[in-house]
């Protein structure tokens, strides 16, 4: 059998060694997901930070129903490592638009938490997280550069 299977070809250059040198929250996978929980316990909605979203887990223990707003696309998209424009000589080039991240929201208090999209973002479906539950969201970058944008989906 050929290298890696019938539809794969070896790279033009040999890969000798690779050791990640950065510890970005977005540099993770299904096997090793790195989380930095963000906790909110105030009454009233919050404008979340990009570090809250990239941290992977947002915990809000409000007594009543609250709305938390995601960061604007202008603040969030440039912080997603794979959502950068390709630099000269970088192989493989980053995906840019189409890059995605998963994050969770825990409504740990007595009230439901509703996630709203920030400026430049679009919420597809409902953003409500029922009291006492945790929901998973998928954020997909839809635009980079001068007009960053994202869609966020309530998965489960």
N, C-alpha and C positions, 0 to 999 in steps of 0.2 A: 504494500500500500504506500502511496506517495505521502509526502510531508503533510500531516494533519488531516488528510482526507482528500477526496477527489476534487473538491472545489476550493481548496486552499493552496496558496503558493507561499514560499518562504519570503521574508522581507528582503529588500535590496541590501540591507545592512545587517550585520549580526547584532543580536541583543546579548551583550556580555553580562551585564548585571544591572539590577534596578532596585534601589532602596528609596522609598518615599522619604523626602526631606521636609515635608510640611505636614502639620497636623490640622488640616482643615476639617471642620465638622462635615463638609460635603464629601470628603474623601473617605467613604465607607461603602459597605455593600450589604447584601442580605445576610451574610454570615457575621460580619462585624460592624454593627451599627453603633456609632459613637453618639451619646446623648449628653446634653447639658441642660437639665430642666430649668425652666423659668417659672417662678411662682408669683401669682397675684392673689391677694386676699381682700382688696379694697372693694367698696361698694361703688358702682359706676363703671362705665366702660373704659377700656384702655386702648391706646394706640401702641401696638406691639412693636418691638425693635426687630431689626433683621437678625440680630443674634438670638432672639427668642425663637424665631422660625427655624433658623439653621441649627439651633440646639436640639431640635427634634421633639421636645415635649413642653407644652405650655399647660400649667396647672392653675386653674382659677377657682377659688373657693368662696365665691360670693354668696351672700344670703338670699339675694333676689336675682331675677333675670337680668343679664347684662349683655352688652355687645362689645366685643373686642375687634378692633380694626387692624388688619395686616398692614405692614409698611407699604409706602408707595413703591411702584415699580422702579422709580428712579433710585431709591435707596436699596431695595432688595436685590434686584437683578444683577447689578455689578458684583455683589458679594457671593453669588453662586458661582463656584469655581469653574464649572464647565460651561457657563453662559458668557464666555468671553469671546471676542473676535479672535481669529487665528493670528498668531504672531509669525513673522517670517521665519521659515526654517523649522517650525514646530511640527512634529509628526507623531501621532496623527493629530490633525487639526481639531480643536475643541468643537463640540457640536453647536454651541451657541443656542439659537432658538430651537426648542424641542427638548432641551435639558430639563430635568425634573428632580424634585426632592419630595420626600414624604415627611410629614410631621403629624404629631398627635396633639389633641386638645382634651384635657381632663376637666370636666365640670364637677369638681369635688364638693361644692357647697350645696345649698338647698335650692338654688336657682339654676335655670338653663343658661348656657353661654351661647351666644350667636356670633359666628365669625363673619366679618364683612371684609370685602376687598378694599385695599387702599387705592389711591389715585393711580391710574394706569393698569389696574388689575380688574379682573372680572370673576365673580363668583358664579360657578355653574351649578345649579341646584340649590339645595338648602344648606345654610351654614350653621344650623342649630345643633347644639350638643345638649342632650337632655341631662338634667341634674343626676349626679351619681354615675355618669357613664363617661367613657373615653371614646373619642372619634378619631378616625384617620383621614387625613387630607393629602391630596396630591397636588403640588404646585408645578405647573409646566410653563416654562418661559416661552412666550410667543413673539417677542421682539427684543432686540438688543441694540446697542449703539445710542443714537440720538433719541430714539423713541422706544424705550424699554417698556415691556408689557408682560403680563402673565395671566393665566387662567388658573383658578384653584377649584378643585373638585372634592366634594365630601364623599369619600370612598366607603367608609363603614363606620 
